[in-house]
Amino acid sequence: MSKFKHSTDLGDVKGNIEFEDGMRGWSVTQDITPYLKDAKEQRDIGFDKKIHYRKFASIPDVVAIEVMNKYGINIHDPEVAGDKWEMKKFKDIIIKEYPYLVVST
Protein backbone atom coordinates (compact mmCIF):
# COMPACT_ATOMS: atom_id res chain seq x y z
CA MET A 1 0.00 0.00 0.00
CA SER A 2 1.75 3.13 -1.24
CA LYS A 3 0.69 6.48 0.09
CA PHE A 4 1.87 10.04 -0.56
CA LYS A 5 0.45 13.35 0.53
CA HIS A 6 1.89 16.84 0.11
CA SER A 7 0.49 20.29 0.85
CA THR A 8 1.95 23.70 0.20
CA ASP A 9 0.87 27.16 1.28
CA LEU A 10 2.16 30.07 -0.78
CA GLY A 11 0.12 32.77 0.92
CA ASP A 12 -3.02 33.30 -1.12
CA VAL A 13 -2.50 30.07 -3.13
CA LYS A 14 -2.65 26.66 -1.47
CA GLY A 15 -2.02 23.29 -3.13
CA ASN A 16 -2.53 19.64 -2.23
CA ILE A 17 -1.36 16.44 -3.93
CA GLU A 18 -2.49 13.00 -2.74
CA PHE A 19 -1.69 9.48 -3.96
CA GLU A 20 -2.91 6.27 -2.37
CA ASP A 21 -3.07 2.80 -3.99
CA GLY A 22 -3.38 4.05 -7.57
CA MET A 23 -5.85 6.81 -6.70
CA ARG A 24 -4.45 10.26 -7.14
CA GLY A 25 -5.75 13.77 -6.92
CA TRP A 26 -4.67 17.33 -6.65
CA SER A 27 -6.25 20.65 -5.84
CA VAL A 28 -5.31 24.31 -5.85
CA THR A 29 -7.25 26.94 -3.95
CA GLN A 30 -6.91 30.70 -3.84
CA ASP A 31 -8.71 33.61 -2.23
CA ILE A 32 -9.94 35.54 -5.29
CA THR A 33 -11.48 38.39 -3.28
CA PRO A 34 -8.69 40.86 -4.23
CA TYR A 35 -9.19 40.04 -7.93
CA LEU A 36 -12.94 40.57 -7.70
CA LYS A 37 -12.38 43.87 -5.89
CA ASP A 38 -9.86 45.01 -8.51
CA ALA A 39 -12.16 44.10 -11.40
CA LYS A 40 -15.05 46.03 -9.82
CA GLU A 41 -12.87 49.08 -9.13
CA GLN A 42 -11.58 49.07 -12.72
CA ARG A 43 -15.14 48.80 -14.10
CA ASP A 44 -16.24 51.69 -11.87
CA ILE A 45 -13.34 53.87 -13.05
CA GLY A 46 -14.09 53.13 -16.70
CA PHE A 47 -11.80 53.54 -19.69
CA ASP A 48 -9.53 56.58 -19.84
CA LYS A 49 -9.12 57.57 -23.49
CA LYS A 50 -5.82 59.31 -22.68
CA ILE A 51 -4.29 55.96 -21.80
CA HIS A 52 -3.72 53.65 -24.76
CA TYR A 53 -3.83 50.52 -22.63
CA ARG A 54 -7.08 48.84 -21.65
CA LYS A 55 -7.08 46.13 -19.02
CA PHE A 56 -9.28 43.20 -20.06
CA ALA A 57 -9.70 41.30 -16.78
CA SER A 58 -8.19 40.42 -13.41
CA ILE A 59 -7.24 36.74 -13.72
CA PRO A 60 -6.41 34.78 -10.52
CA ASP A 61 -3.91 31.94 -10.80
CA VAL A 62 -6.61 29.35 -10.03
CA VAL A 63 -8.62 30.53 -13.04
CA ALA A 64 -5.54 30.44 -15.30
CA ILE A 65 -4.86 26.86 -14.12
CA GLU A 66 -8.49 25.83 -14.66
CA VAL A 67 -8.55 27.28 -18.20
CA MET A 68 -5.26 25.53 -18.97
CA ASN A 69 -6.61 22.17 -17.76
CA LYS A 70 -10.04 22.47 -19.42
CA TYR A 71 -9.04 24.12 -22.72
CA GLY A 72 -5.26 23.71 -23.04
CA ILE A 73 -4.64 27.47 -23.13
CA ASN A 74 -1.68 28.44 -20.95
CA ILE A 75 -1.98 32.20 -20.57
CA HIS A 76 1.48 32.35 -18.97
CA ASP A 77 3.15 30.90 -22.09
CA PRO A 78 4.72 33.77 -24.10
CA GLU A 79 3.79 32.02 -27.37
CA VAL A 80 0.13 31.92 -26.34
CA ALA A 81 0.21 35.54 -25.18
CA GLY A 82 1.52 36.52 -28.62
CA ASP A 83 -0.97 34.39 -30.56
CA LYS A 84 -3.95 36.50 -31.64
CA TRP A 85 -6.31 33.51 -32.06
CA GLU A 86 -5.39 31.81 -28.78
CA MET A 87 -5.90 35.11 -26.95
CA LYS A 88 -9.30 35.53 -28.62
CA LYS A 89 -10.30 32.03 -27.44
CA PHE A 90 -9.02 32.82 -23.94
CA LYS A 91 -10.96 36.10 -23.80
CA ASP A 92 -14.14 34.38 -25.04
CA ILE A 93 -13.79 31.76 -22.29
CA ILE A 94 -13.30 34.42 -19.62
CA ILE A 95 -16.29 36.46 -20.85
CA LYS A 96 -18.58 33.40 -20.92
CA GLU A 97 -17.44 31.51 -17.82
CA TYR A 98 -15.94 34.19 -15.57
CA PRO A 99 -17.77 37.45 -16.41
CA TYR A 100 -17.23 38.77 -12.87
CA LEU A 101 -13.48 39.05 -13.62
CA VAL A 102 -13.94 41.12 -16.79
CA VAL A 103 -13.01 44.80 -16.58
CA SER A 104 -13.81 45.82 -20.16
CA THR A 105 -14.75 44.02 -23.36
N, C-alpha and C positions, 0 to 999 in steps of 0.2 A: 504494500500500500504506500504509494508515493504521495507526498503532500508538500505543497509550497504556497506560501502566502506572503505578499509584500504590500506595504502601504507607504505612501509618501505624501507629505504635506508641504506644498510650496507657497504657503500663504493663502491666496484666494483660490488656488487650484489644488485639488486633492485627488490622488489616484490610488487604485487598488488592483492587484493582480492576484488571482487564486487558481491553483491547480490541485486537483485531488482525484486520483484514480481515473485518468483520462478525461475528466470534466474540467473545463477551464473557463475562466471568465475574467473580465476586466471592466473597470468603470472609472470615469473621470467626472468629478463634480466641480462646480465653480459658482461662487456668488456673483450673479450677473447684475445685481442691483446698481453698481456704478455705471455699467454700460447702458442700462435702461434710463438712468438719470441723465447721462450725457446725451443720449439720442433725443430725449424730450427737450432738454435745454437747447440743443442745436435746432430742433424744429421750431421752438418758440422764438429763437433769434431770427430765423429765416435766412435767406441767401443774400449776401452782400455783393452787389454787382461790381464793386470796386476791387474785390478779391477774385482772381481768376481760378480759384480752386474751390470745388464744391465737394464736401464730404458726403459720401453715399450712405454709410451706416456705421454703427459702432458694433463691431463683431467680437464677442467673447471667444476665448480659445475653445471652450466646449462646443460652441456652434461651428467653428472652423473644423474641429475634429469630426463632428457629426456629419457635416457636409462632405468631408473627405471620405468617410466610411460609406455613406449612402450613395454618393454620386461620383466619387473618384476625383474630385476637384480639390487640389491642395493649394489653397490661397496663399500659403507661405512659400511656394515654389516660384522663383523668379521667372521661369518660363511660362507658368500659368498666368502670373501677374502681367506679363507682356503680351499674352495671347488675347486678342480682341474677342474672339468667339467664346473662349473659356470664361472670360470675365463676364460676358453677356449672360451665359448660362448661370454663373454664380449669382449675379445680381437678380436674375429671374427667380432663382431658388429662394434667395433672401426675401424678396418682395412677397412671394407666395406663402412661404412657410414661417418667416420670422418678421412680419411687417412692423412689429413693435421696436425693431432695431434700426429701421430705416429712418434716415434723417431727411433725405430729399431724393426724388426720383428723376 
